[in-house]
Amino acid sequence: MIEEPNTEEEPKETSTDADSLRPKKPSNRAPEGIRAFTVCRQSDETGISGEGVVIEGATFATGHTVIHWLTPAPRGSIAFFDAFDDFVKIHVSSHPTNNTIITFEDGEQFLFKPDGSVIKNSDDLESQATN
């Protein structure tokens, strides 16, 4: 008589301490993790979303992007995109006169100019603001 191997796994202990539950950088399958950002419109060509910081969002390692419109008060709305570039095409590039600034949590910034150009980094943005 041949004994079958035991295929039942013993239950694994799940740690509930704060350090083990804190978000970590993902594995090599998704090296970037979650990147939070805000969207600031320096003007509002449509008169709908307003000026200033109008969106907070996050881009996941897969490229999927979620945004939260901060207007109208009190809660705004949520939208999902398959890629960050899809979000930019729909809500940023399509409104070139808004002079939109996207700022990531690490300080990286993009300024979308009315002529279609994009200026990257906060140092370049500061020099543009003074010109």
VENDA-V790946 format. One record per pair of residues at least 4 apart in sequence whose ideal C-beta (glycine too) atoms are under 8 Angstrom apart, sorted by the first residue. I is the first residue (numbers start at 1). J is the second residue. D is the distance in Angstrom with one decimal. If there is no record, write none. Layout:
I/J/D, I/J/D
This chain:
15/20/4.0, 15/21/7.7, 16/20/7.3, 16/21/6.7, 17/21/7.2, 18/22/6.4, 23/33/7.5, 23/34/7.1, 25/31/7.5, 25/33/5.2, 26/30/3.9, 26/31/6.8, 26/32/7.6, 26/33/5.5, 26/61/5.3, 30/60/7.8, 30/61/3.3, 30/62/6.5, 31/61/6.7, 32/61/4.6, 33/61/5.7, 34/58/5.3, 34/59/7.2, 34/60/5.7, 34/61/7.3, 35/58/6.6, 35/59/4.8, 35/104/5.6, 35/105/6.7, 35/106/7.6, 36/56/7.2, 36/57/7.2, 36/58/5.1, 36/104/7.1, 36/105/4.5, 37/56/7.5, 37/57/5.3, 37/58/7.3, 37/59/7.1, 37/102/5.6, 37/103/6.2, 37/104/4.7, 37/105/6.9, 38/53/5.0, 38/55/6.7, 38/56/5.4, 38/57/7.5, 38/102/7.4, 38/103/5.3, 39/53/6.9, 39/54/5.9, 39/55/3.8, 39/56/7.8, 39/57/7.0, 39/67/7.6, 39/91/7.5, 39/92/7.2, 39/100/6.2, 39/101/7.5, 39/102/5.5, 40/52/6.1, 40/53/5.0, 40/54/7.3, 40/100/6.9, 40/101/4.5, 40/102/7.9, 40/103/6.9, 41/49/6.5, 41/50/7.3, 41/51/5.5, 41/52/7.1, 41/54/5.5, 41/95/7.7, 41/98/4.5, 41/99/7.4, 41/100/5.4, 42/51/6.6, 42/98/6.6, 42/99/3.9, 42/100/7.3, 42/101/7.0, 43/51/6.1, 43/97/6.3, 43/98/5.5, 43/99/6.1, 44/48/7.0, 44/49/5.8, 44/50/5.6, 44/51/5.3, 44/98/6.3, 45/95/5.4, 45/97/4.8, 45/98/5.8, 46/95/6.9, 48/71/7.9, 49/54/4.6, 49/55/8.0, 49/69/7.0, 49/71/5.5, 50/54/5.7, 50/71/5.4, 53/70/6.7, 54/69/6.7, 54/70/5.6, 54/71/5.8, 55/67/5.0, 55/68/6.7, 55/69/5.8, 55/70/6.5, 55/91/7.4, 56/67/7.4, 56/68/5.1, 56/70/6.6, 57/65/6.2, 57/66/6.1, 57/67/3.9, 57/68/6.6, 57/87/7.3, 58/65/7.2, 58/66/5.4, 59/63/6.9, 59/64/7.3, 59/65/4.7, 59/84/4.8, 60/64/4.7, 60/65/7.4, 60/66/7.8, 63/82/7.1, 63/83/4.6, 63/84/6.2, 64/80/7.0, 64/81/6.9, 64/82/6.3, 64/83/7.4, 65/80/7.4, 65/81/4.4, 65/83/6.8, 65/84/4.7, 65/86/7.4, 65/87/4.8, 66/78/6.6, 66/79/7.3, 66/80/5.5, 66/81/7.7, 67/78/7.2, 67/79/5.1, 67/81/7.5, 67/87/6.3, 67/91/7.5, 68/76/5.9, 68/77/7.6, 68/78/5.5, 69/76/4.0, 69/77/4.9, 69/78/7.7, 69/79/7.4, 70/76/5.1, 71/76/5.8, 72/76/6.9, 79/87/7.8, 81/86/4.4, 81/87/4.4, 81/90/7.6, 82/86/5.7, 83/87/7.5, 84/88/6.5, 85/89/6.3, 86/90/6.4, 87/91/5.9, 87/92/7.4, 88/92/4.6, 88/93/5.8, 88/102/7.8, 88/112/7.8, 89/93/5.3, 89/94/6.8, 90/94/6.1, 91/95/7.3, 92/98/7.7, 92/100/4.9, 92/102/7.2, 92/112/5.3, 93/112/6.6, 93/116/7.5, 95/100/7.1, 96/112/6.9, 96/113/7.4, 96/114/4.7, 96/115/7.5, 96/116/6.3, 97/114/5.0, 98/112/7.6, 99/111/6.9, 99/112/7.1, 99/113/6.8, 99/114/6.8, 100/111/7.5, 100/112/4.6, 101/109/5.9, 101/110/7.0, 101/111/5.1, 101/112/7.7, 101/125/6.8, 102/109/6.7, 102/110/4.7, 102/112/7.6, 103/107/7.5, 103/108/7.5, 103/109/4.8, 104/108/4.5, 104/109/7.3, 107/122/6.1, 108/120/7.4, 108/121/6.8, 108/122/7.8, 109/120/7.2, 109/121/6.3, 109/122/4.9, 109/125/5.5, 110/118/5.5, 110/119/7.1, 110/120/5.5, 111/118/6.9, 111/119/4.4, 111/124/7.6, 111/125/5.1, 111/128/6.4, 112/118/5.6, 113/117/4.7, 113/118/7.1, 113/119/6.6, 119/124/4.8, 119/125/6.2, 119/128/5.9, 120/124/6.5, 121/125/7.0, 122/126/6.4, 123/127/6.8, 124/128/6.3, 125/129/6.4, 126/130/6.8, 127/131/6.5
